[in-house]
Amino acid sequence: MYRLIFILLVFLPPRFQPHRFIFQKKLFSRYGYTLPYRILYPPYYNENKSYPVLTLLHGSGERGTDNRAQLLRGGSLFERDDVRKRFPAIVIFPQCPEDSVWSYFTSTPDNSNITGRTISFRFSAHPPSSALLVKLLLDSLVAAKKADPDRMYIGGLSLGGFGAFDMIERYPGYFAAAFPVCGGGDTSTADRFARKVSVWMFHGAVDKVVDVSYSRQYYNVLKRLGADVRYTEYPRVGHNSWDWVFEEKDLLPWVFSKSRRIQVNP
């Protein structure tokens, strides 16, 4: 019986697998602000070695202070033994407070698309406190030589997809690869990072929360700028496109193939 349960858990798609919660619960504080986050170290972690670091920014529904909700989307994937062994890395899931965001944007009513609203992305010289703390946390890992500065990666879902775009816009050349999911960003800043970071975007074709046009627009802009960019659009899929993303067999091999020194084309 136990063997059967084990087999079922191993082969369940990531979105159906229960959390083992092997991510460590931590807090990071600077300038009077505190960032709850979860961190997962690779098997046989060596404190004297620098590892790739992958950061995932959650969506609006996982905001809060419980330091747990952010693992709801994607946490099970990175807890899997086969993933941890194949891609030994430090994985970080920060949590954004309910009254904050990963990046600045405005939303206004608009009946011209299926979402019923238009989102305007506004790049600002100063990031929201939550995003700033994420960057400072990553900087601290680099300074402690725990993180490989040439292999820093960032992804995000929905609100976190906005944040992933904002991070690569704001810190061009800091991340080797990014994978925004059902996101969008200020395309006027794309030339800041287009030739410095590899990007793979994902979106559902019938997303009724974040219109698919934002990913399409960003993809076209990056292609014109000669970026290393990929775009996957899922037909008949709504806002929960992350369910399909976390089952993409090529996602993690693509991410971990990238570095600031070696940009491997898809």
N, C-alpha and C positions, 0 to 999 in steps of 0.2 A: 504493500500500500504506500509506504513512504517513498519507495523508489518511483512509483507511478506519479506521485505528486511532484517529486523533484523533476522528472522528465517533462511534465506538463508546464511547470514554471519556467524551465530553461527555454522551451520552444514557443512559449506564448509571445505574441508581438509585444514590443516594449510598452505600448499604451495600456496593456492589460496586466502587466506584471506588478505585483505588490512591492512596495518599498521595503528594503531591508534597513534603511536609515544607517548606513555605514559612513555617511557624510558626517564629519565632526561639526558640531554647532559652535560658532564663535561670534565675537563682536569686534568691530574695528571702529575706533573713535579718533576724530581729529576736529579741531576748531569748534568744539561744542556740539558736534553732530556724531551720531552713532549709526553704524551700518551693521545690521544683522547679516550673517552670511554662513553658508555651509561650505566646507572644503573637504575634498576627497583626495587622498594621497594614493599614489600607485602601489601595487603590491611590492613588498620588499623595499620599501622606501629608504633611500640612502640620504641622510641629511647633508652629506658632503657633495652631493651631485645636484646639478641644475636640470630641471625638467621643463618640458613644454607646459604651458598653462592655458587652459580653455575656460573661458568665462561665459556663462549663459544668463542673459537678462530676461526675466519673466514678464508676463503681461499684466494688465491692470487688475485682473481678478485675484492675483496672488500677492498684491501689496499688503503690508501690515507689519507686525512686530513679533509674530509667533515663531519666526525663523524655521518655518516648516513648509508653509504653503508653496514657496517657490520651487520645491522639489516635485510638485505635482506634475509638471510638464517636463519630461526628459530625465528626471532623476533616476528612474529605473533603468534607463539605457546605460548610463554611466556606472551604475552599480553592478552591472553584469560582469561576471568573472572573465568571460571571453573577451569583452571589450577592454577591461582593465589590463589584461595580460598582453593583448595585441597592441594597445596604445598606452603605454605607461606615461601618465601625465598627471599633473595637478588640475583638478576640476573645481571650479568655484561657482556657486549659485548665490549671489547676493540677493537681499530682499529690500525693496523700495518701500518707504513708509506710505500710508494711505493718502497723506496730504502732499505727496511729492510725485515727481515723474523722472524718467531717465533722460528726457530731452524736452525742449520747448516746442509747442505747437498750439494751434487754435483750431476749433471745430465749429463750423457754422451750418445752419440748415440749408439744404440744397436738394431739390427733388429731381435733379437731372441725372442722378445715378442711383444704383440700387441701394446704396447705403443711406440715402436721404440726407447726406451731409458732405461738406467739403472740408478736408483737413489741410491746413496751411502750415508748412514746416518752417520754423524760424530759427536760424542759426544765431546763437548769441555768444558774445565774447566770454561770458562766464557760464559754466555749466550749472545745472541744479546740484544741490548739495549731495544728493545720493549718487549721482554720476561722478562727481568729484571724488567722493570717498572710494568708489570702485577703482578709479585711476590711482589714487594714493595707496590703496591696498596692494595693487599690482606692482607699483613702484617699490613698495617695501619688500616684496618677495624678490624682485630683481636685485635690490641693494643687498639683501641677505644671501644672494647667490643661490637661492632656491629655485628661481625661475630663469629659464633660458631666454634672454631678451630677443633672440632671433626667432623664437617660436612661441609668440603670444597670439592667441586666437580669441575671437569674440563672436557670439551669436546672440540672437534675441527673437522673442516671439511677440508680435503685435506691438504693444507699447514698448516692449524690449527690442523689437525690430527697429522702431524709431530710434531707440537708444543705441543700438549697434551701429546704425548709420551715423549718428551724431558722434560716436566715439572715434570712428575712422576719419570723419570729417575734421574733428577737433584735434586729433593727434595723428596726423598723417605719418606713416612710416613706423608707428609704434607696434601695430598689429600686422602679422604676416597674412592673415586670412580672416574673413568675416562671413557669417551666413545669416543675414536678416530674413526672418520668416513673417509673412503677411505684414510687412513694414512699409516704410517710406522715409524720405528725408529731403533736405534742401539740395536739390540738384545743382544749384548755382555754385556749390562748394565742391563739386565732384572732382574738379581739376586739381584740388589740393592733394588727393590721395590716389587718383586713377592709376598711376603707374607704380604705386608703392605697396598696394595691398591687393590680394586676390579676393574676389567676392563671388559668392554663390547665393542668389536670391531665390526665394520660394513664395508662391502665393496660390490661393484657391481662386479659380476662375469666377466663382459666384459668391465671393466673400461679401457679406452684407454689413460688415462692421468697418473694415478698412478696404476701400475700393482697390481692385486689382490694378487699376491704371497707375497707381503710385510706383509699383514695382516695374511695370512695363516702361514707364517714363525713365526711371533711373537706369534700367538696363540699356535703353537706347542711348542715353547720354554717355554711359561708361563705354559702350561699344564705339561710339564716335571718338572718344578720347583714347582709344587703343588699350583699354584696361584688360587685365586677365579676369574675365567675368563670365559667369554662367547664370542662366535663369531657367527655373523649372516651374511651370504652371500646371496645376492639377485640374482637369476638366470636372465639372459637376461637384467640386469641393468648395465648401464654405470657409468660414473663418478658422476652423480647426485644422488647417493645413499642416500644423506641426505633427499631427498623428501620422501623416504620410512621410514627413521629413525624417522623423526618428526611425523610420523603417527603410530609409534610403541606404542601400548597401554601400554606395560609393561616398557617402557624406564624410565619414570619419577618415577613410583613406585619403580623400581629397584634402581635408583640413590639415591632417598631420604630415602631408607631403610638402606643405608650404613652409618657407622660411624667408626671412628678410634678405638672405643672401642667395637663396635658390628658389626662384619662382617657377614651379613646374606647371606647364600648361596642361589643361584638361585633355 
